[in-house]
């Protein structure tokens, strides 16, 4: 079930009404309703994988209880590694089996051995990377005694499978979401309106910006061998806004939907394309994943305590793992490597914490230095996205080489629809810039102005969605991860 589908537009009000009008007297019934709704939501993708979701949930729930009951640290460690091994085993099988099999065959072929590798036609369970990380963070937090094991299975299952975040995040922590699940929730009109406003902006990002950028990004990447250098640059820029509109749009809808049910999810994006260096970019892009790797991989590896060598080594590790987390393809690993390389100057010079505040805080116009740094960071990001988008490494390299041709300085040949999309991108970035000090761009847009102006603005967003939506439902990019 897609957030941008008719079925979700029917599903959400039904669950909302049942939640606030029929089960509002009982927290247990509300949580049970959320669990049933979440499992139904997931079954709309492929009901065959409901058992996998349930098994992963029960495994980590039971592991948490057994770790808390264990009298020795060795027994706790056995339960921890059992959970980690099984969870990563499932993830590895469904997501990476064919990748390792094919690369193993290529390695043997390079050594002079001809082998026939058995590959499988495996369907990747949607959301497996996300709910696996939910469970792993939970058992790790119990092991390190940051939290107590949850004894109510329904409450824990809602934490893992809450439908707004189930298939593409944000990656939640038990320390943040479980306490909200366990307390009685009162309906808040202001919170609900805020949630609807964020849903509206998320739909605009997805259906107007991402889906329209995808049309031209796909065309240019598919015909990169015949495109001019300037068209290839344009294709990379279109994909840059496609993936941002798509993923941050999903996150906005997820956060807004959760707010309708009285819960707050972790913020996942904070206007990353206004970053002044790569360190700031990664504090603002897919925040829940970046913080997950920091807390559960970077710091356990020693973080930055061992000097520059330790910081450099650990930074490369988390970026390479992050790339591999995104998919079983060398393009993602190179994308991770490039981002690690781009962030190295700030790591070595220890300037990675220089840009913690919002750019041009309380000012409309940024400084010349800020503009230069934003454009440089954006350019590096666009370059890395080429590998993320390309089907394989060879095509990514060919795409990049194709940019640096004399035709780079020619005027790109594109249709009027592409020009209209560029205008939409400009409009979108102006709104994002104006709202960059808020949790999402239109959180406080015209909030203190007369209602007629505010509702006219919302009407404009709705009209643009109606005018530029695609004729078919388009899935979100991160569903494949």
C-alpha positions as CSV (number, residue, x, y, z in Angstrom):
1,X,0.0,0.0,0.0
2,X,1.6,3.3,-1.1
3,X,1.2,6.5,0.8
4,X,0.3,8.2,-2.5
5,X,-2.4,5.7,-3.4
6,X,-6.2,5.7,-3.3
7,X,-6.1,2.7,-1.0
8,X,-4.1,4.5,1.6
9,X,-6.4,7.5,1.4
10,X,-9.2,5.1,2.4
11,X,-7.2,3.1,4.9
12,X,-5.9,6.1,6.9
13,X,-9.3,7.7,7.8
14,X,-10.8,4.3,8.7
15,X,-7.9,3.6,11.2
16,X,-8.0,7.2,12.5
17,X,-11.8,7.0,13.2
18,X,-11.5,3.6,14.9
19,X,-8.5,4.8,16.9
20,X,-10.0,8.0,18.3
21,X,-13.8,7.2,18.4
22,X,-14.1,3.4,19.1
23,X,-10.9,2.4,21.0
24,X,-10.0,5.7,22.7
25,X,-11.1,4.5,26.1
26,X,-8.6,1.7,26.3
27,X,-4.8,2.0,25.6
28,X,-4.6,-1.8,25.1
29,X,-7.3,-1.7,22.4
30,X,-5.6,1.3,20.7
31,X,-2.3,-0.5,20.5
32,X,-4.0,-3.7,19.3
33,X,-5.7,-1.8,16.6
34,X,-2.4,-0.2,15.5
35,X,-0.8,-3.7,15.4
36,X,-3.6,-5.2,13.3
37,X,-3.6,-2.1,11.0
38,X,0.1,-2.3,10.6
39,X,0.1,-6.0,9.7
40,X,-2.7,-5.4,7.3
41,X,-0.8,-2.5,5.8
42,X,2.3,-4.8,5.4
43,X,0.2,-7.6,4.0
44,X,-0.9,-5.4,1.1
45,X,2.6,-5.7,-0.2
46,X,3.1,-9.4,0.1
47,X,1.3,-11.4,2.8
48,X,3.8,-14.2,2.5
49,X,6.3,-12.2,4.4
50,X,4.1,-11.4,7.3
51,X,5.5,-14.5,9.0
52,X,9.1,-13.1,8.6
53,X,8.1,-9.8,10.2
54,X,6.3,-11.7,13.1
55,X,9.3,-14.1,13.5
56,X,11.8,-11.2,13.7
57,X,9.6,-9.4,16.1
58,X,9.1,-12.4,18.4
59,X,12.8,-13.3,18.2
60,X,14.0,-9.9,19.5
61,X,11.1,-9.7,22.1
62,X,12.1,-13.2,23.5
63,X,15.8,-12.4,23.3
64,X,15.3,-9.2,25.3
65,X,13.5,-11.2,28.1
66,X,16.1,-13.9,28.2
67,X,19.0,-11.4,28.3
68,X,17.3,-9.6,31.2
69,X,16.8,-12.9,33.1
70,X,20.3,-14.1,32.5
71,X,22.5,-14.2,35.6
72,X,25.9,-14.0,33.8
73,X,27.2,-11.7,31.1
74,X,28.3,-14.7,29.0
75,X,24.7,-16.0,28.8
76,X,23.5,-12.5,27.9
77,X,26.2,-12.4,25.2
78,X,25.0,-15.7,23.8
79,X,21.5,-14.5,23.5
80,X,22.7,-11.2,21.9
81,X,24.7,-12.9,19.2
82,X,22.0,-15.4,18.6
83,X,19.6,-12.5,17.8
84,X,22.2,-10.6,15.7
85,X,23.2,-13.7,13.8
86,X,19.6,-14.7,12.9
87,X,18.5,-11.2,12.0
88,X,21.6,-10.5,9.9
89,X,21.3,-14.0,8.4
90,X,17.8,-13.3,7.1
91,X,18.9,-9.9,5.9
92,X,21.9,-11.4,4.2
93,X,20.0,-14.2,2.5
94,X,17.2,-12.1,1.1
95,X,19.3,-9.1,0.2
96,X,22.9,-10.2,-0.5
97,X,22.9,-13.9,-1.4
98,X,23.1,-13.4,-5.2
99,X,25.6,-10.6,-4.8
100,X,28.1,-12.7,-2.9
101,X,27.4,-15.7,-5.1
102,X,28.1,-13.8,-8.3
103,X,31.2,-12.0,-6.9
104,X,32.6,-15.3,-5.6
105,X,32.2,-16.8,-9.0
106,X,34.0,-13.8,-10.6
107,X,36.8,-14.2,-8.1
108,X,37.3,-17.9,-8.9
109,X,37.1,-17.1,-12.6
110,X,39.9,-14.5,-12.2
111,X,42.0,-17.2,-10.5
112,X,41.4,-19.6,-13.4
113,X,38.6,-21.7,-12.0
114,X,35.3,-22.0,-14.0
115,X,32.3,-22.6,-11.7
116,X,28.6,-22.5,-12.1
117,X,27.1,-20.6,-9.2
118,X,23.6,-21.4,-8.0
119,X,21.7,-18.1,-7.8
120,X,18.1,-17.7,-6.6
121,X,15.2,-15.6,-7.8
122,X,14.7,-14.0,-4.4
123,X,11.9,-11.5,-3.7
124,X,13.3,-8.9,-1.3
125,X,10.8,-8.4,1.6
126,X,9.8,-4.8,1.7
127,X,11.1,-2.9,4.7
128,X,13.4,-5.7,6.0
129,X,16.4,-3.4,6.4
130,X,14.4,-1.1,8.5
131,X,12.5,-3.4,10.9
132,X,15.7,-5.5,11.3
133,X,17.5,-2.4,12.5
134,X,14.6,-1.6,14.9
135,X,15.0,-5.0,16.5
136,X,18.8,-4.9,16.6
137,X,18.9,-1.5,18.3
138,X,16.4,-2.9,20.9
139,X,18.4,-5.9,21.8
140,X,21.7,-3.9,21.9
141,X,20.1,-1.3,24.2
142,X,19.0,-4.1,26.5
143,X,22.4,-5.7,26.4
144,X,24.2,-2.5,27.3
145,X,21.5,-1.9,30.0
146,X,20.2,1.3,28.5
147,X,16.6,0.0,28.7
148,X,14.6,-2.7,30.4
149,X,13.1,-5.5,28.3
150,X,9.5,-4.9,27.2
151,X,7.2,-7.6,28.6
152,X,4.0,-6.6,26.7
153,X,4.4,-8.3,23.3
154,X,1.7,-6.1,21.6
155,X,3.4,-2.9,22.7
156,X,6.8,-4.2,21.4
157,X,5.3,-5.4,18.2
158,X,3.8,-2.0,17.6
159,X,7.2,-0.4,18.1
160,X,8.7,-2.7,15.4
161,X,5.8,-2.6,12.9
162,X,4.0,0.8,13.4
163,X,2.7,1.2,9.8
164,X,3.9,4.8,9.1
165,X,7.5,3.8,9.5
166,X,7.4,0.1,8.7
167,X,8.6,0.0,5.1
168,X,11.0,3.0,4.8
169,X,11.7,4.4,8.3
170,X,12.7,6.5,10.0
171,X,14.6,3.9,12.0
172,X,13.2,4.3,15.4
173,X,14.7,3.6,18.9
174,X,12.9,1.8,21.7
175,X,14.1,4.5,24.0
176,X,12.1,7.1,21.9
177,X,9.0,5.3,20.6
178,X,8.2,2.6,23.2
179,X,7.4,5.1,26.0
180,X,4.9,6.8,23.7
181,X,3.3,3.5,22.9
182,X,2.9,2.7,26.6
183,X,1.2,5.9,27.8
184,X,-2.4,7.0,27.2
185,X,-2.6,9.4,24.3
186,X,-5.1,12.3,24.1
187,X,-6.3,13.7,20.9
188,X,-4.8,17.1,20.1
189,X,-6.4,19.2,17.3
190,X,-3.2,21.3,16.9
191,X,-1.1,18.2,16.6
192,X,-3.4,16.6,14.1
193,X,-3.5,19.7,11.9
194,X,0.3,19.9,12.1
195,X,0.4,16.3,11.0
196,X,-1.9,16.9,8.0
197,X,0.2,19.9,7.0
198,X,3.3,17.7,7.0
199,X,1.5,15.0,5.1
200,X,0.5,17.6,2.4
201,X,4.1,18.8,2.1
202,X,5.3,15.2,1.8
203,X,2.8,14.4,-0.9
204,X,4.0,17.5,-2.8
205,X,7.6,16.4,-2.5
206,X,6.8,12.9,-3.8
207,X,4.1,13.5,-6.4
208,X,5.2,16.8,-7.8
209,X,8.9,17.0,-7.3
210,X,10.2,13.4,-7.1
211,X,7.9,11.8,-9.7
212,X,8.3,14.5,-12.3
213,X,12.1,14.6,-11.8
214,X,12.1,10.8,-12.2
215,X,10.6,11.0,-15.7
216,X,13.6,13.0,-17.0
217,X,16.2,11.4,-14.8
218,X,15.2,7.9,-16.1
219,X,15.2,9.1,-19.7
220,X,18.7,10.7,-19.5
221,X,20.3,7.8,-17.5
222,X,18.7,5.3,-20.0
223,X,20.1,7.2,-23.0
224,X,23.3,8.5,-21.5
225,X,25.5,7.3,-24.4
226,X,23.8,9.7,-26.8
227,X,23.1,12.6,-24.4
228,X,25.2,15.7,-24.4
229,X,27.4,16.6,-21.4
230,X,25.0,19.4,-20.3
231,X,22.1,16.9,-20.5
232,X,24.0,14.4,-18.4
233,X,24.5,17.1,-15.8
234,X,20.8,17.9,-15.9
235,X,20.0,14.2,-15.5
236,X,22.1,14.0,-12.4
237,X,20.5,17.1,-10.9
238,X,17.0,15.7,-11.7
239,X,17.9,12.5,-9.8
240,X,19.4,14.5,-7.0
241,X,16.0,16.2,-6.4
242,X,14.1,13.0,-7.2
243,X,15.7,11.0,-4.4
244,X,15.4,13.9,-1.9
245,X,11.7,14.6,-2.8
246,X,11.0,10.9,-2.8
247,X,12.6,9.9,0.5
248,X,12.1,13.0,2.5
249,X,8.6,13.1,1.2
250,X,8.0,9.6,2.5
251,X,9.5,10.7,5.9
252,X,7.2,13.7,6.0
253,X,4.1,11.6,5.4
254,X,5.3,9.1,8.0
255,X,5.9,11.7,10.6
256,X,2.6,13.5,9.8
257,X,0.6,10.3,9.9
258,X,2.2,9.2,13.3
259,X,1.2,12.7,14.7
260,X,-2.4,11.9,13.8
261,X,-2.2,9.1,16.3
262,X,-0.6,11.2,19.0
263,X,3.0,10.0,18.4
264,X,6.2,11.7,17.4
265,X,8.7,9.9,15.2
266,X,12.4,10.7,14.8
267,X,13.1,13.5,12.4
268,X,14.8,12.1,9.3
269,X,15.7,15.1,7.1
270,X,16.7,18.7,8.0
271,X,17.1,20.5,4.7
272,X,20.3,18.6,3.6
273,X,20.9,20.5,0.3
274,X,21.6,23.7,2.3
275,X,24.6,22.1,4.0
276,X,27.9,23.9,3.9
277,X,30.1,20.8,4.1
278,X,29.7,17.0,3.9
279,X,29.8,16.5,7.6
280,X,26.8,18.8,7.9
281,X,25.1,17.0,5.0
282,X,25.3,13.7,6.8
283,X,23.8,15.3,10.0
284,X,20.9,16.4,7.9
285,X,20.3,13.4,5.5
286,X,18.7,10.2,6.6
287,X,19.3,11.2,10.2
288,X,17.9,8.1,11.8
289,X,20.3,5.8,9.8
290,X,23.3,8.1,10.3
291,X,22.7,8.2,14.1
292,X,22.1,4.4,14.2
293,X,25.5,3.7,12.6
294,X,27.1,6.3,14.9
295,X,25.7,4.8,18.1
296,X,25.9,1.1,17.2
297,X,29.0,0.9,14.9
298,X,31.2,4.0,15.0
299,X,31.3,4.4,18.8
300,X,31.7,0.7,19.5
301,X,34.6,0.6,17.0
302,X,36.3,3.3,19.2
303,X,34.8,6.4,17.6
304,X,37.4,9.2,17.4
305,X,39.2,8.4,20.7
306,X,42.3,6.9,19.1
307,X,43.4,9.9,17.1
308,X,43.2,10.7,13.4
309,X,43.9,7.1,12.2
310,X,41.1,5.7,14.3
311,X,38.7,8.5,13.1
312,X,39.6,7.9,9.4
313,X,39.3,4.1,9.7
314,X,36.0,4.2,11.5
315,X,34.6,6.8,9.2
316,X,35.4,4.7,6.1
317,X,33.9,1.6,7.8
318,X,30.5,3.2,8.6
319,X,30.2,4.8,5.1
320,X,31.1,1.6,3.3
321,X,28.6,-0.4,5.5
322,X,26.0,2.4,4.9
323,X,26.5,2.0,1.2
324,X,26.2,-1.8,1.4
325,X,23.1,-1.4,3.6
326,X,21.4,0.4,0.7
327,X,21.8,-2.5,-1.8
328,X,23.8,-5.4,-3.1
329,X,25.7,-3.6,-5.8
330,X,29.2,-2.2,-6.1
331,X,27.7,1.1,-7.1
332,X,26.4,1.6,-3.5
333,X,29.7,0.7,-2.0
334,X,31.5,3.2,-4.2
335,X,28.9,5.8,-3.3
336,X,29.6,5.2,0.3
337,X,33.4,5.3,-0.3
338,X,33.0,8.7,-2.2
339,X,31.1,10.2,0.7
340,X,33.7,9.0,3.1
341,X,36.4,10.6,0.9
342,X,34.5,13.8,0.6
343,X,34.1,14.1,4.4
344,X,37.8,13.3,5.1
345,X,39.1,16.9,5.0
346,X,36.7,17.9,7.8
347,X,37.6,14.7,9.8
348,X,41.4,15.2,9.5
349,X,41.2,19.0,10.1
350,X,38.6,18.5,12.9
351,X,36.2,21.0,11.3
352,X,33.4,18.5,11.1
353,X,31.5,20.2,13.9
354,X,31.9,23.7,12.5
355,X,28.5,24.1,10.9
356,X,26.1,23.0,13.6
357,X,23.7,26.0,13.4
358,X,21.2,26.6,10.6
359,X,22.7,28.4,7.6
360,X,22.0,32.2,7.6
361,X,20.1,31.9,10.9
362,X,17.5,34.7,11.2
363,X,18.6,36.1,7.8
364,X,17.1,35.8,4.4
365,X,20.3,36.1,2.4
366,X,23.3,33.9,3.1
367,X,26.9,35.2,2.9
368,X,29.0,34.7,-0.2
369,X,31.1,32.2,1.7
370,X,27.9,30.2,2.7
371,X,26.7,30.3,-0.9
372,X,30.1,29.0,-2.2
373,X,30.2,26.2,0.4
374,X,26.6,25.2,-0.2
375,X,27.2,24.9,-4.0
376,X,30.4,23.0,-3.5
377,X,28.8,20.5,-1.1
378,X,25.8,20.2,-3.4
379,X,28.1,19.5,-6.4
380,X,29.9,16.7,-4.5
381,X,26.6,15.2,-3.5
382,X,25.3,15.3,-7.1
383,X,28.5,13.6,-8.3
384,X,28.1,10.8,-5.7
385,X,24.4,10.3,-6.6
386,X,25.5,9.2,-10.1
387,X,26.9,6.0,-8.7
388,X,23.8,5.5,-6.5
389,X,21.5,5.8,-9.5
390,X,23.6,3.9,-12.2
391,X,22.8,0.2,-12.8
392,X,26.4,-0.8,-12.5
393,X,29.9,0.7,-12.1
394,X,30.7,0.6,-15.8
395,X,27.7,2.7,-16.7
396,X,28.4,5.1,-13.8
397,X,31.9,5.7,-15.1
398,X,30.7,6.1,-18.7
399,X,28.1,8.6,-17.5
400,X,30.7,10.7,-15.7
401,X,33.1,10.5,-18.7
402,X,30.2,11.6,-20.9
403,X,29.8,14.8,-18.9
404,X,33.3,16.0,-19.7
405,X,32.9,16.5,-23.4
406,X,32.7,19.7,-25.4
407,X,28.9,19.4,-25.4
408,X,29.1,20.1,-21.6
409,X,29.0,23.8,-22.7
410,X,26.1,23.4,-25.1
411,X,22.5,24.2,-24.2
412,X,20.7,21.0,-23.1
413,X,17.9,19.8,-25.4
414,X,14.9,19.2,-23.3
415,X,11.1,19.3,-23.6
416,X,8.9,22.0,-22.2
417,X,7.8,19.6,-19.5
418,X,11.4,19.4,-18.3
419,X,11.6,23.2,-18.1
420,X,8.4,23.2,-16.1
421,X,9.9,20.7,-13.7
422,X,13.0,22.9,-13.3
423,X,10.6,25.8,-12.4
424,X,8.9,23.6,-9.9
425,X,12.3,22.7,-8.3
426,X,13.1,26.4,-8.0
427,X,9.7,27.0,-6.3
428,X,10.3,24.0,-4.1
429,X,13.7,25.2,-3.0
430,X,12.5,28.7,-2.2
431,X,9.8,27.3,0.1
432,X,12.4,25.0,1.7
433,X,14.8,27.9,2.2
434,X,12.1,30.1,3.7
435,X,11.1,27.3,6.1
436,X,14.6,25.9,6.9
437,X,14.4,27.0,10.6
438,X,11.4,24.7,11.2
439,X,10.9,21.0,11.5
440,X,9.6,20.9,7.9
441,X,9.3,23.6,5.3
442,X,5.7,24.7,5.6
443,X,5.2,24.1,9.3
444,X,4.8,27.8,10.0
445,X,4.3,29.2,6.5
446,X,1.8,32.1,6.7
447,X,0.8,30.7,10.2
448,X,0.3,34.3,11.5
449,X,-1.3,35.6,8.4
450,X,-5.0,35.8,7.7
451,X,-6.6,32.4,7.2
452,X,-7.6,33.2,3.6
453,X,-3.9,33.5,2.7
454,X,-2.9,30.4,4.5
455,X,-5.6,28.3,2.9
456,X,-4.9,29.8,-0.5
457,X,-1.3,28.6,-0.1
458,X,-2.5,25.1,0.8
459,X,-4.9,25.2,-2.1
460,X,-2.0,26.1,-4.5
461,X,-0.1,23.0,-3.2
462,X,-3.1,20.8,-3.7
463,X,-3.7,22.2,-7.3
464,X,0.0,21.6,-8.2
465,X,-0.3,18.0,-6.9
466,X,-3.5,17.6,-9.1
467,X,-1.8,19.1,-12.1
468,X,1.5,17.3,-12.0
469,X,0.7,13.9,-10.5
470,X,1.6,10.9,-12.7
471,X,-1.1,8.9,-14.2
472,X,0.0,5.8,-12.4
473,X,1.0,5.1,-8.7
474,X,4.8,5.3,-8.3
475,X,6.6,3.4,-5.5
476,X,9.0,5.1,-3.2
477,X,12.7,4.6,-4.0
478,X,13.7,3.4,-0.6
479,X,11.2,0.5,-0.7
480,X,13.8,-1.4,-2.5
481,X,16.2,-1.1,0.4
